[in-house]
Amino acid sequence: MKEIRFTVGERSGDVSALFDRPRGATACYVLAHGAGAGMRHAFMESIAARLAARKVATFRYQFPYVEAGRRAPSPAPVLQKTVRRAVEEAGRVAQGLPLLAGGKSMGGRMTSLAAAKETLPGVRGLVFLGFPLHAPAKPGRERGEHLAHVGRPMLFVQGTRDKLADLSLLRPLVDPIPGAEIHVIDDGDHSFHVPKRSGRTDEEVLDEIADRVAGWARTVTG
């Protein structure tokens, strides 16, 4: 594991990142955290470790507000600029590995917005771990209308109990986009927690997610 710092901009300053490149890595996933937790959150640690076991490197990074110890997210333009700078830095340290980009919840959505505005350099595809399509109990599609303009293959990993993404609203947005697909986690909530009645553990679900992401990575990176 390599600890890195990179500059987002004059006003936003530097942020931290963690680069984990396993032996025999075939791709690198530039992995952004969600709104309420940073790059060292248990979910981020767990998914990074599982991907490493499947020969997928990860480049986790902080958004400026988390780096500064604040709870309220930075403005969207700052978040999207951070995504772009993270992708550039990951491309530098990954030394030729094909890149994927995306992340958990808000981090994934900010990555998609950045990609829809301008192609992210070196990125072959985007992976969303719980795309936040709408606020809880406020179903809508507006937050996903830009997805048609991303221009790269996309994988959405979504739980059937996710209160931030009604699948009946997400599917009509994703299905018509060439190269975009949804992997459904039965009984999973926004954090991919599953109830005991599902017959599975959260650890088994994380293994399923890592298997799917690693398999999909092979198809888009060649």
Steps between C-alpha positions, in 0.01 A plus 500: 500500500641836396384827658486794258408867508395696194381854436141567398535872451632819655192549719428136575859409584638148528312180577609152605479179302581130544634296211489121535652307212497122544749278322376427148248786497307529175312826561468786749169621642501870596263469795322801651330489839140586587371820655513393864833320528851523366733265317579300817138408570450128569315446173778666301765295680308177446428545132859613430640191673266269311586660167871469575446126553350496148795689345326838477700792639317786672570870532289632788497871573345766720279783389619840634223538758590168663869584487420824684290321763168648389171310475328701226613398151693746285313664209444268204758675274768443766401135537511446125837672472626269775380200300688620193819567694474159669470328163804690373703408808388138484611485138842624606557257789331199337762510224300377204224301670160549333282720719146466627339781697197546721428427862251474780178703481583872464856423391369294211248763397763777503721280284218453250431873489868574440513238223182630336654847476837389363662161446708385797852426367583132479171380649356196321180471705310622805388292799234625741455336839151617589421784260295765688223575251277691740452599862326253735121500450536751214517286185617673184730459199657844468825404673563235236410679179867576425591130488417479129790741436774311687617319186668208677380155613334517841427244771240582765502279811166562671309349791130424470435675834701813414287798603713732286442316172166356402594238241178564308632852438866411450447224245330722237798736523768231479355236267503716182867601547742283298749328728310577821367228729363447850608228739229452761573403860187329628386640837793743510447852634701809403797369701446147363397372841270199472256376767538158662196373312699531176708199603822687423752704697626848418844348438356267237333797332831690490662196339223497238557869428876455468455199272265694274716813486818301431330293231350806336838676513651222292235543232551877461876517536585207273 
